[in-house]
Amino acid sequence: MGARTKGRELALQFLYGHQFVPGNWEAAQEQFLADCGRGERARNFAAHLLRGLAYHLAEVDAMLARFAPAEWPVERMGSIDREILRLGLYELWFDEATPPKVVIDEGVELAKVYGDADAYRFVNGILHAAYQEQLADHPVGPPTPEA
């Protein structure tokens, strides 16, 4: 398992645990990462993701509400699924360092490990929809010539 994959896993573990122990996000994050015993690259990537998510949390949560199916709104989502989706949406829209298909795959893999039996399908559907919207808003490739 690569350092970035481990970093995503650490970020997910922090997000899940932090919801049960509210308090200062930054101090709790620093303590969690210092105690986790993972490699430095994984800890640094987790810290990067968590800082970025904290900064963009309101925007990410608004996107999550928009992409959530009507029959399964955010308040009905399992906490693991919600945190995986937050991480994935943050990476897709605000952190261009990772290719979108890798972000989706990593979210699906996290859901397979930490979610229930169908969580990976749910995560894949929402992240894929977000990616498709991103492509529509910001098409990739050379500009089309003006007529």
C-alpha positions in Angstrom: 0.0 0.0 0.0 1.4 3.4 -1.1 1.9 6.3 1.2 -0.9 8.3 -0.4 -3.3 5.4 0.1 -2.2 5.1 3.7 -2.6 8.8 4.1 -6.2 8.7 2.8 -6.9 5.9 5.3 -5.4 7.9 8.1 -7.5 10.9 7.1 -10.6 8.8 7.1 -9.8 7.3 10.5 -9.3 10.8 11.9 -12.6 12.1 10.4 -14.6 9.2 11.7 -13.1 9.4 15.2 -13.3 13.2 15.5 -17.1 13.2 15.1 -17.3 11.4 18.5 -14.8 13.6 20.3 -15.5 17.1 19.3 -13.0 19.8 20.0 -10.2 21.7 18.3 -9.7 20.1 14.9 -6.1 21.1 14.4 -4.9 20.0 17.8 -6.8 16.7 17.6 -5.4 16.1 14.1 -1.8 16.8 15.2 -2.2 14.4 18.2 -3.8 11.7 16.1 -1.1 11.8 13.4 1.7 11.9 16.0 0.2 8.8 17.7 -0.7 6.8 14.6 2.7 5.2 14.0 2.5 5.3 10.2 5.2 6.5 7.9 6.1 10.2 7.6 4.9 10.4 3.9 1.5 8.9 4.9 1.1 11.3 7.8 2.1 14.3 5.7 -0.4 13.4 3.0 -3.2 12.8 5.6 -2.4 16.2 7.2 -2.5 17.8 3.7 -5.9 16.3 3.0 -7.3 17.2 6.4 -6.1 20.8 6.2 -7.6 21.2 2.7 -10.9 19.6 3.7 -11.2 21.8 6.8 -10.7 24.9 4.7 -13.2 23.8 2.0 -15.6 21.9 4.3 -18.7 24.1 3.7 -18.2 23.9 -0.1 -17.6 20.1 0.1 -20.7 19.5 2.2 -22.8 21.6 -0.2 -21.6 19.5 -3.0 -22.3 16.3 -1.1 -25.8 17.4 -0.4 -26.3 18.3 -4.1 -24.9 14.9 -5.4 -26.7 12.8 -2.8 -29.6 10.8 -4.1 -33.0 12.1 -3.0 -33.8 8.8 -1.4 -30.5 8.9 0.5 -29.7 12.4 1.7 -26.7 13.3 3.7 -28.4 12.9 7.0 -29.3 9.3 6.2 -25.7 8.4 5.0 -23.5 6.3 7.2 -20.8 8.3 8.8 -18.0 6.2 7.1 -19.6 6.8 3.7 -20.0 10.5 4.4 -16.4 10.9 5.4 -15.1 8.9 2.4 -17.2 11.1 0.1 -16.0 14.3 1.8 -12.4 13.3 1.2 -13.1 12.3 -2.4 -15.0 15.4 -3.2 -12.3 17.6 -1.7 -9.6 15.8 -3.8 -11.7 15.9 -7.0 -12.6 19.6 -6.8 -9.9 21.3 -4.8 -6.7 19.2 -5.0 -5.6 18.7 -8.6 -2.5 16.6 -7.6 -4.3 13.3 -8.1 -5.9 12.2 -11.3 -9.7 12.0 -10.8 -10.0 8.4 -11.7 -7.5 7.5 -9.0 -9.5 9.6 -6.5 -12.6 7.7 -7.4 -10.8 4.3 -7.2 -9.3 5.2 -3.8 -12.7 6.2 -2.5 -14.2 2.9 -3.7 -11.4 0.9 -2.1 -11.9 2.7 1.2 -15.6 2.0 1.0 -14.9 -1.7 0.4 -12.7 -1.9 3.5 -14.6 0.3 5.9 -18.2 0.5 4.6 -21.0 -2.0 4.4 -21.5 -4.4 1.6 -22.9 -1.9 -0.9 -21.1 1.2 0.2 -18.6 1.0 -2.6 -21.3 1.3 -5.2 -22.8 4.3 -3.4 -19.4 6.0 -3.1 -18.6 5.3 -6.8 -21.9 6.7 -8.0 -21.6 10.0 -6.1 -17.9 10.5 -6.9 -18.5 9.6 -10.6 -21.3 12.1 -10.8 -19.1 14.8 -9.3 -16.4 14.0 -11.8 -18.8 14.2 -14.7 -20.0 17.6 -13.6 -16.4 18.7 -13.2 -15.7 17.6 -16.7 -18.7 19.5 -18.0 -17.7 22.6 -16.2 -14.0 22.4 -17.0 -13.5 20.4 -20.2 -10.0 19.0 -20.7 -8.3 19.4 -24.0 -7.4 22.1 -26.5 -9.9 24.9 -26.9 -12.2 24.7 -29.8 -11.7 27.2 -32.6 -14.2 30.0 -32.6 -16.5 30.2 -35.6 
